[in-house]
Amino acid sequence: MMTHRGHQPDYLLLGIVAVLLLFGFIVLSSASTPIAYQKFNQPYYFVIHQIVTGLLPGVLLFFFFSRFHYTKLKRLAFPLLIFSI
């Protein structure tokens, strides 16, 4: 997978993020299974919800912005600053 300028992605960083995500899903699963089963009659409701509303959009945005040249955001810097204030 090559980026815009031909640089290789940082596989160590991607690996660390993947391990942290996996660990987070394991912790979420073990902590929320009883509550999800009581409320929704589905033990992995919160894990599935987190994957659909958090992980999938995040991965899609990651691939989009890994191919997007960040210098194009320079013209949006001031309007985004005003919007954030």
C-alpha positions, -999 to +999 in steps of 0.1 A: +000+000+000+017+032-012+007+066-001+005+098-022+042+105-024+054+069-025+062+066+012+056+033+030+031+033+058+043+029+094+035-008+100+047-007+136+022+021+144-006+003+125+002-029+145+001-011+178-032+005+169-046-029+159-035-045+192-050-016+212-083-019+192-084-057+198-077-052+235-104-025+238-130-048+221-121-076+245-124-053+275-157-039+262-170-074+255-162-087+290-175-056+307-208-051+288-220-086+281-243-090+311-259-055+307-263-060+270-280-093+275-304-078+301-313-048+281-313-060+245-313-098+248-281-099+228-248-103+246-226-085+221-249-056+214-224-029+226-194-046+208-214-047+175-225-011+180-190+000+186-177-018+155-205-004+132-204+032+145-168+035+155-144+011+138-159+009+103-162+047+098-127+051+114-112+026+090-129+042+060-117+077+070-082+063+077-079+050+041-094+082+027-070+105+046-040+082+040-044+090+003-054+127+008-026+152+005-027+172+037-014+205+022-048+209+006-062+216+040-041+247+044-067+269+027-093+255+051-072+262+082-087+296+091-123+288+084-119+256+105-103+276+133-132+301+133-157+272+132-140+254+162-141+286+183 
